[in-house]
Amino acid sequence: MFIDKLIDRIISTKNHCIVGIDPHEEIIPKRIMDDYCDLSVAKSESMGNIIFHMSKEIIDNIYDIVPCIKPQIAFFEKYGSHGIKAFENVCYYAKEKGLIVIADVKRGDIGSTAKAYSDYYLGNKDTSISVDAITVNPYLGKDSIEPFVINCVDNGKGLFILVKTSNKSSSDIQDRICDGKRIYEIVSDLIIGLEEKSMGKNGYSSIGAVVGGTHKEEGEHMRKIMGRTYFLVPGFGAQGAKASDLAGFFNDDGLGAIINSSRGILGAYKSEKYKNQSFADAARNAAIDMRDEINKELYKTGKIAW
Amino acid sequence: MFIDKLIDRIISTKNHCIVGIDPHEEIIPKRIMDDYCDLSVAKSESMGNIIFHMSKEIIDNIYDIVPCIKPQIAFFEKYGSHGIKAFENVCYYAKEKGLIVIADVKRGDIGSTAKAYSDYYLGNKDTSISVDAITVNPYLGKDSIEPFVINCVDNGKGLFILVKTSNKSSSDIQDRICDGKRIYEIVSDLIIGLEEKSMGKNGYSSIGAVVGGTHKEEGEHMRKIMGRTYFLVPGFGAQGAKASDLAGFFNDDGLGAIINSSRGILGAYKSEKYKNQSFADAARNAAIDMRDEINKELYKTGKIAW
């Protein structure tokens, strides 16, 4: 079951942090760009190859210290079929290295369309990519989530449903109050209603929630009402969430949240702190520093899982 | 500008109906499956080729009578990079044939991630697929929509933002009432606030709305408050919306809505009505019958655009 595999990896690496693989053009190291740029093919094919090698180099340098990666498909889809080929290869390579893979795809559709997405990402067919979990968007309601839940249960996969996202405009829809409940609380209720179907041996469900780290109070509130839901927490670093904001996203057992950093790791070599280090070394050291920062906060609050 | 090109095609074909290219495995004709199945390659590669040829045959048989197609990416993405290659080829082929192409992708993300999607679908870069318009999901709020709006304005493209979807569970989130307004009305307000940026010569905006044809009353209500917004209306046929439900989705000028049918056209050859016809003939005749049904309803209510 997804959630138990994730928790096992978190405990064995002693790390609640995950690395977001967002190979944005602006942070591709010049060396990788030069080594893999191929002017004899279409630019999208060349870029697909470049972002695969950039992602592979990150994986090679963090797979033994982090539990999980979260590749963001948009940065691959940007290069069409060649980008998706790179995405498939990145996911495959990461799983070979023992990492849990959460594909950040935020899909959402209805009926047979949702089933088509679900069969590709969470299926066990010979045409499936078969990552461990994906993110999904709840705007279309419960029947749009069900085809994903079915594959989670049948194939031991996981879901993270968008509850409260890390961006400023998340308040436009998600914070609206209806009959005394915010929209994101209504989505939480929907998740709580699904969790029995996929409860793991550690008391957490494989149907998780995305809760932005930039919303400290909302995260603490959600933690109280969603005790058995694992949170995928974006927003650390570049978007503004600090380690000291995040202890409240965890339960007293020291579990309950994975904290994502994308640009803070992949772009570490461009920052003041790691500026004399190679792309790979800077990424590894930024991942170690982030792990230690989060663990220190949890230690302070007595929330220790190991 | 997208919306004017769309309206020109609607008027020249005298047709408000668009064909949803949803190459679901269950409706692939046996002949096409046999002709293009290639056991020497991976199943996803073979399936990518099969669904391209199925889609091409539909396009060849309807391009002169319908204004627009709406390929649903999930049925292509299901086959990974090979499916996306087929999707790119379908969009390219349809545009070569003079059709407007609305990619039904329902993407939604934030910041540079949303920009990556936007640059692929609505960009003018050498790595863009560059369809005419896409569908997007508003759950993440205004700042998640902006990167798409920028490319619409800069490159003459279009958007259809999910307002009220055709499925039953659309009520879970979209119908919730906050301060006297339903969530889908709050999304409508967001769209109305964007429309000035992309107003065409016919008085309609390139920033449109998805409003399910299965919700007759809501559609008529939305029509009144969103006078200058074009509606993309799914739900005709298989999902239950009838022509007589849809006149209220149009303005008095006989414009304002495009009605989608996917399985009703692609799967027509399997229905009682067209059962002795080939896949191609049944699709064409179903598209003609649908066009005539909608036009007849508009004629009855005096909403005539030509």
Interface residues (C-beta under 8 A of the other chain):
Chain A: D22 H24 A42 K43 S44 M47 Q72 A74 F75 E77 K78 Y79 G80 S81 H82 I84 K85 E88 K106 R107 G108 D109 I110 G111 S112 T113 A114 A116 Y117 D119 Y120 D126 T127 I129 N137 P138 Y139 L140 G141 K142 D143 S144 L162 T165 S166 N167 K168 S169 S170 S171 D172 I173 Q174 R176 I177 C178 D179 I183 I186 V187 L190
Chain B: D22 H24 A42 K43 S44 M47 Q72 A74 F75 E77 K78 Y79 G80 S81 H82 I84 K85 F87 E88 K106 R107 G108 D109 I110 G111 S112 T113 A114 A116 Y117 D119 Y120 D126 T127 I129 N137 P138 Y139 L140 G141 K142 D143 S144 L162 T165 S166 N167 K168 S169 S170 S171 D172 I173 Q174 R176 I177 C178 D179 I183 I186 V187 L190
